[in-house]
Amino acid sequence: MAEFSDLPMTPPPETLYDLYDAKYVADYLEKYVDGFRYENQSLRDRMVFGFTVCKIEKVNGKWAVHGYYNDKKEVAVVFHASKVMIASGLTSTPNMPVLPNRENFQGPILHQKDFGQSSVFSSNDRYVTVVGGAKSAADMVYASVKAGKSVSWIIRESGSGPAAFLSSEGRGRYKNSAELGFTRIMSTFNPSYFTPQTWWTRFLHGTGPSNWMVSQIWNTADKVSRDGANFDARAEAHTSFKSLKPNTM
């Protein structure tokens, strides 16, 4: 799922249910951007970093992208193209909570966006506190624990609890849950704006009996995940592990 058809990805030796660490995907992408050249330019040669877009307009049937390089703001630059794709992301601006007396705290305070480039792993700090209960928080908790840190995970009681995490184990012919979840049939059980509207999706999400059926499917998936995690009686887990049990279905 992470590879392009013109450059097959060689699976690394370390896998779990045919899943592997992000570092292998990053290495593959690094090779991809340099591995192909078109008109004597690689994909990396065509990338522009440190650039601010000010305006996009259509001129004589072509798109004009106006902006400037961040280190040369006084020089206006215009790129011309027949097509423009907007991929700036919905969450590119970090949402930092307001922390009282933050200026009195002696340690670093950072957002998940800057976590990978931070000194958390290399520093001598023993204790890490992560605020939030979604996937980004879980990634930081896991990475910090693997780095030998003592981690406190804070999740507000007024929220919905930790995000729903599925087991990596697949079912039947599918090696992992991601393979299963991205099949055409399974994707229709998750209502989405991007799912084509067909008689099948209208039936699944537009009638009472089918709504009940879809709910039962997700309830079963939820039970399988909870049973696999064994939040209440996992022998080797920390005493606070049971607190990670989601309180929503």
C-alpha positions in Angstrom: 0.0 0.0 0.0 3.0 2.3 0.5 4.7 1.7 -2.9 4.4 3.1 -6.4 3.9 0.7 -9.3 7.0 1.9 -11.1 9.3 1.1 -8.2 8.3 -2.0 -6.2 9.2 -1.8 -2.5 11.4 -4.5 -1.0 9.9 -5.6 2.3 12.3 -5.1 5.2 13.4 -8.1 7.3 11.6 -6.7 10.4 7.8 -7.0 10.0 4.7 -7.5 12.1 1.7 -8.8 10.2 3.4 -7.4 7.1 3.7 -4.0 8.7 7.0 -2.2 9.3 8.5 0.9 10.8 8.1 4.3 9.1 11.8 4.6 8.6 11.7 2.0 5.9 8.9 3.9 4.1 10.9 7.1 4.4 14.0 5.4 2.9 11.9 4.1 0.0 10.5 7.6 -0.7 14.0 9.1 -0.6 15.1 6.6 -3.2 12.0 7.2 -5.3 12.4 11.0 -5.6 16.0 10.5 -6.9 15.5 7.3 -8.8 13.7 8.6 -11.9 14.5 11.4 -14.2 12.2 13.0 -16.8 13.6 15.7 -19.1 16.9 15.5 -17.1 15.1 16.3 -13.8 14.4 14.1 -10.9 11.3 14.5 -8.7 13.4 16.1 -6.0 14.7 18.7 -8.5 11.1 19.7 -9.2 10.2 20.2 -5.5 10.2 23.7 -4.1 10.7 24.2 -0.3 10.6 27.4 1.8 8.2 29.1 -0.6 5.1 31.1 0.4 2.1 31.2 -2.0 0.3 34.6 -2.1 -2.1 34.2 -5.0 -3.3 31.7 -7.6 -5.1 32.9 -10.7 -6.0 31.6 -14.2 -4.4 33.6 -17.0 -5.1 32.7 -20.7 -6.2 29.2 -19.8 -3.2 28.5 -17.5 -2.7 28.7 -13.8 -0.3 31.3 -12.4 1.0 30.7 -8.8 2.4 33.9 -7.3 4.7 33.9 -4.3 8.2 34.3 -3.0 11.0 32.3 -1.5 11.1 32.8 2.3 14.7 34.0 2.2 14.1 36.4 -0.7 10.8 38.0 0.2 11.5 41.0 -1.9 11.7 39.0 -5.2 8.3 38.0 -6.7 8.1 34.6 -8.3 5.4 33.2 -10.6 5.0 29.5 -11.5 2.8 28.6 -14.5 1.0 25.2 -14.9 -1.9 23.7 -16.7 -3.2 22.1 -13.5 -3.0 23.0 -9.8 -3.5 20.6 -6.9 -4.1 22.0 -3.4 -2.6 19.8 -0.8 -1.8 22.1 2.1 -3.5 19.9 4.7 -6.3 20.6 7.2 -4.1 20.6 10.3 -0.9 22.3 9.2 -1.3 24.9 12.0 -0.5 23.4 15.4 -3.3 23.7 18.1 -1.3 24.4 21.2 -3.2 24.5 24.5 -3.0 27.5 26.8 -0.9 26.3 29.8 -0.9 28.5 32.9 2.5 29.6 34.2 4.1 28.1 31.1 7.0 30.6 31.3 8.0 29.1 34.7 8.5 25.6 33.3 12.2 24.9 32.8 11.8 22.0 30.3 10.9 22.1 26.6 7.2 22.3 25.6 6.5 21.3 22.0 3.8 20.2 19.6 3.7 16.9 17.9 4.5 18.7 14.6 8.0 19.4 16.0 8.4 16.1 18.0 10.5 14.3 15.3 13.1 17.1 15.1 13.3 17.7 18.8 16.0 16.6 21.3 13.6 14.4 23.3 15.4 11.2 22.4 18.9 12.5 22.7 18.5 14.6 25.9 19.1 13.3 29.4 15.6 14.2 30.5 14.0 11.1 32.0 10.4 12.2 32.2 8.0 13.0 29.3 4.4 14.1 29.7 2.0 13.8 26.7 -1.3 15.7 26.6 -4.0 14.4 24.3 -5.6 11.0 23.5 -5.5 10.7 19.7 -3.1 9.0 17.3 -0.4 11.6 17.4 -0.3 11.4 21.2 -0.1 7.6 21.1 2.8 7.8 18.6 4.7 10.1 21.0 4.0 8.0 24.0 5.2 4.8 22.2 8.3 6.5 20.8 9.2 8.0 24.2 8.8 4.7 26.0 10.9 2.9 23.4 13.6 5.6 24.0 13.7 4.6 27.7 11.7 7.6 29.1 9.2 7.5 31.9 6.0 8.7 30.3 2.8 10.2 31.8 -0.1 10.3 29.4 -2.8 12.9 30.3 -6.3 12.6 28.7 -9.1 14.8 29.8 -12.1 13.1 31.4 -14.6 15.4 29.6 -13.5 14.1 26.2 -14.2 10.8 24.5 -11.2 9.0 26.0 -8.3 7.6 24.0 -8.8 7.2 20.3 -10.0 3.8 19.0 -7.0 1.6 18.2 -7.4 -1.5 16.2 -5.2 -4.6 16.4 -2.7 -5.0 13.6 -3.6 -8.6 13.1 -5.6 -9.4 9.9 -8.3 -11.9 9.2 -8.4 -14.7 6.6 -6.4 -13.8 3.4 -5.5 -10.3 4.8 -2.2 -10.1 6.6 -3.2 -7.0 8.7 -6.2 -4.9 9.6 -5.2 -2.1 7.2 -5.4 -4.5 4.2 -8.8 -5.6 5.4 -10.1 -2.1 6.1 -9.1 -0.7 2.7 -10.9 -3.3 0.6 -13.7 -2.0 -1.5 -16.4 -3.8 0.4 -15.2 -2.7 3.9 -14.7 0.9 2.9 -18.4 1.1 2.1 -19.3 0.4 5.8 -17.6 3.6 6.8 -19.7 6.6 5.7 -17.5 9.1 3.9 -17.9 12.0 1.6 -15.3 10.4 -0.7 -17.2 7.1 -1.1 -19.2 7.0 -4.4 -22.9 7.0 -3.8 -24.4 3.8 -5.1 -27.5 1.7 -4.4 -25.4 -0.3 -2.0 -24.1 2.7 0.1 -27.6 4.2 0.1 -29.0 0.9 1.4 -26.3 0.6 4.1 -26.6 4.1 5.5 -30.1 5.1 4.5 -32.4 2.4 5.9 -33.2 1.3 9.5 -32.3 -2.4 9.2 -29.1 -1.8 7.4 -28.1 0.9 9.9 -28.5 -1.8 12.6 -26.4 -4.2 10.6 -23.6 -1.7 10.1 -23.7 -0.9 13.9 -23.4 -4.6 14.7 -20.3 -4.9 12.4 -18.5 -2.0 14.1 -19.6 -3.3 17.5 -18.0 -6.6 16.7 -14.8 -4.9 15.5 -14.7 -2.9 18.7 -15.1 -6.0 20.8 -12.4 -7.9 19.0 -10.0 -4.9 19.6 -10.9 -4.7 23.3 -10.5 -8.4 23.8 -7.1 -8.3 22.0 -5.9 -5.5 24.2 -7.2 -7.1 27.4 -7.3 -3.7 29.2 -8.5 -5.0 32.5 -6.4 -8.1 33.0 -3.3 -7.9 30.9 -0.6 -9.6 33.1 2.5 -7.8 31.8 0.9 -4.3 31.6 1.4 -1.3 33.9 -1.3 -0.9 36.5 -2.6 2.2 34.7 -3.0 0.4 31.4 -6.7 -0.2 32.1 -7.2 3.5 32.0 -6.6 3.4 28.2 -9.8 1.5 27.6 -12.0 3.7 25.4 -15.3 4.8 27.0 -17.1 5.2 23.7 -18.2 2.7 21.1 
